[in-house]
């Protein structure tokens, strides 16, 4: 039976391309042994030893039995979690360096997600939108045997300073963690990673969205109940009226190629930033689903 075809476009703020510098250290379990390794070394080793794929400007590979420490948001405890993918991509824009009150430091792309506690709820905030005083989860002490890490409670550190810095290397790196979509750095800080496109297609695509870099769409296919659904993840866009390269690409696809449905991903924590684009989509009369994202 021939499947019916459907095209769905994912549109919204820049929400991909999130990665850390290669110097970031991570507590990992590899080949049954816990160790601290640089993120660059973890990713490069996997790319060199396992089959890899290229999606846009990202290189992606599946590690063999690699585990990290993650935060379970339901129990608010640390857990051991499997790394399903590693990736790297080129980075040219300035990064953000976040320093906490306890002296912990992490350097990431400006759109890398951080877990924060806001008004008693866990939220996800891009690095460039962090503010001094934001509270982020940490594990103050790692137990001697990391397998028993679930007995260790999470503490909260306070963001003290955020500054922009130039990238030191050609690439930035990231891990994709099954189930929890976050992992702990060796200094105890937890960082987040999650993209709707990945959940729909099973891929782990990171699309760049910054000046001076080639901007592209990511495409994947979902087969569901007799439908062949093409998922098109567009570069970040805030308005159909502006003329940056990434917004032109998104605008051309939405207004000219006319997908069957647009999923408009809206950051519910800053609604006013998204309403103008949402109203423009309504004027196009394209069927739209509004996804309110509070994490």
N, C-alpha and C positions, 0 to 999 in steps of 0.2 A: 504494500500500500504506500502510495506517495505521500510524504509528509507535507502538511501545510507550512508555508514559510511566513516568518514574522521577523521584523527588524525592530530591535529595542535599543534606544540610545540612552546611555548614562550621562547625565549632565549635572554640573554643579561646580562648587568651588574646587580649586586645586587640592586634590586629596591623595595624590600618589607621588612617587619619586622619593618616598620617605626612606632615609638611610642614615647610617652613622659613619664616622670616620674609621679608617682601617686600624687606627691605634687603639680604639675602644677595646677593653679587655672584658671577656665573658667567662663565667664559670660554666664549664661544659663537662659532660661525661662522654668519653669517646673510647670505644673498645673496652668498655667496662670500668674505665679508670677516670676519676674526676681530676680535672686540671684547669688552670687558668690559661687562656690563649687569646691572642689578639684576633679581633674579628677578621682582619685582612687574611691572616694565616688560615683561619677556619674555612673561609670561603675559597681562597686560592687553592688550598689542599683538596677541597671537594671538587672544584672545577677541573683540577688536573687529574684526579683519580676516578671520577665518575662521568658518565655521559652528560652532556650539557646541551642546552637549547638557547637560542637567541630570540628574544622578543623585543622588537624595537631596539633600544640602546642597552637593554639589560641582558646579562648572561645569567642563566638559571640552571641549577643542578640539584639533584636529590642526594643528600648525604646518606651514608651507610651507618645506621645506628648511632645517631647523634642526639644528645639530650641536654636540656638546659633547666634552669630553675625559673618557674613562672609564678605569677600571682593569680590565684583562683578568686575572681571577684565575688563569688557567692559565699565562700567561707572566709575570705580575707586572710588566707594563709598561703604560704609558699608551697609549691608542688613541683615534682619532677615532670617535665613535659618533653615530648618528642619534637625535634626540628624536622619539618617536612620538606623545606626548600632552603637553599642559600642563594644569594644573588649579589651582583655588583652592577653598577652603572657609572658612567662618567659624570662628573660634576664640575661645573665652572662657576656657579654663583657663590656668593658668600654664605658661610655657615653661621649657625648660632652656637655660642658656647654658654652653657647653663651651669652656674655655680650655686650650690646650696649652702645653708647656714653651717652645716657640719663640715664643709670643705669638699664635698663630693663634686665632681665635674664631669660633664658629658658634652661632646660636640656633635652636632647633627645638622642635617639639612633643615631649612627653615620650616618645611612642612612636615617634618617628622613628628609623630604623635607622642605626647606625654600623658600619662595617667595622672589626674589631679583630683583632689577632693574639693568640691564646690557645693556649699550649702548642704552639707551632709550627704552628698551623692557623688559617686564616681563619674567623672567625665573624662573625655579625651580632648586635649587642646594641642594644636600645632605649636611647635617651638617658638615661632615668631609671635605668637599670641599669648605666650606665658607672661606672667607679671610677677614682680617681686612680691613675696607674701603667699604665692600659691603653694599648696601643700602637695607633695608627691610621695608615693610609697617607697619605703626602703626596707631592707633587711639589715638590721644593725650588726648582727653577728651571724656568721655561717657556722652551723654546728660541725664538729669534727667529722661526722659521717653524713654527707649531704642527703642520703636516702631517708634520714630521719628529719628532714627539713620541715615537714608538715607540722611538726610540733612547735615550730618557731613562729611567733606572732609578728605581724607587720607593724612597723613604726612609720611615722610621717616626718619628713624633712621639709624645710621651707626654702623656696627659691629666693636667693639673695641678690643675684646679679645675672643679667642676660646681656651678652655682647655679640657683635658680629665679628667674624674672623675670616680670613682667606683660606680656602682649601689648600692643604699641603701636598696632597697626592692627586693622581689622575682619577681615581675611583672612590666611590663611597660604597658601603656594604650593608647588607641586612640579612636577617633570618626570618623565616616564616614558621611559626610554632603552631602545632595542631591544637585545636580546641580553645586555647587561652589567648592566642594572638598577642602575647607579650613575653618578654624575657628579662632576666636580671643581669645587669652588668656585674663585673667582679667587685666593683665598689659598693654594691648593694642597691643601686638604683634600678627600678623597673621602668622599661620603655615599652611602648605599644606598637603593634603593627596590624592593620586590617584594611581591606579594600573590598567593596561590594562586588566588583567585577570578578574577583577571585572566587567568591562564594558561588556565583552564578555559573561560571564556566569551568571551575576546577583549576584554572591557571593562576599564576602569581605574577601578574603584570605590574610593572611600575613605569608610568609614563611621565617623562619630564615636563616641566611647565615653568620655564624661566628664560629670561632674555639671553640670546646668544647661543641657544641650543636648538637642534632640530626638534620640532614638536610633531607628534604623530597621534593617530588613533590606535587603540588596541582593539583587536577583534577576536571573539571566541564564539563557539556554538554550543547551545544547550538543546538537547532533545527531550521533549516533555509532552506526554499525552497526545501523540500524533502531530506535534509541531516541531519543525526545525527552526529554532530561534537564534538569529544572529544577534549577539550582544556587542555593541560598539561603545567602548569607554572613551569618552571625549576628553581632550585637555581641559583643565580648569577654566571656568568662565563665570564672570560676574554680571555681564550685560551683553545683549546682542548689539548694542550701539557702539561699543568700543572697537579699536582696531589694532590691538596687539596681535602678534602672529597666532598665538594659541587660541585666542578668542575668535579670530577670523576662521580658523579651521573648524571650530565648534559651530560657529554661526552658519557657515556654508553647509555643513552637514544637516543641521536642524532645519534651516530655512529652504535649502535648495533640494537636497536629496530626500527630505521629508520621511523620517522613520515612521513606522506604524505607531509607536508609543515612545514617549520620552519619560524616563524616570528622573525626576528632578530631586537630587539629593540636597536637602536643606539642613544646615546646621541650626538646630533648634535653640542653641544657647545664644546665637546672635541673629535672630530672625530678620532684623532690619537690614542686614547686609544681603539678604537673599530675596527680599520681596520684589525688588524692581525686576530682576531677571525672571522671577516667577510670573509676574504680570505680563511681561513680554511674551512668554511662552503661551499664556492664556490667549493673548491676542492672535497668535498664529493658528489657534483652534486645532492644534495637534493634540490627540489624546494624551493625557499626562497623568502620571502617578507621582504624588509628592511623598518622598520618603523623609520623615523627620528623624534626623540622626542626633541623639543626645549623648553619644559616647565618642 
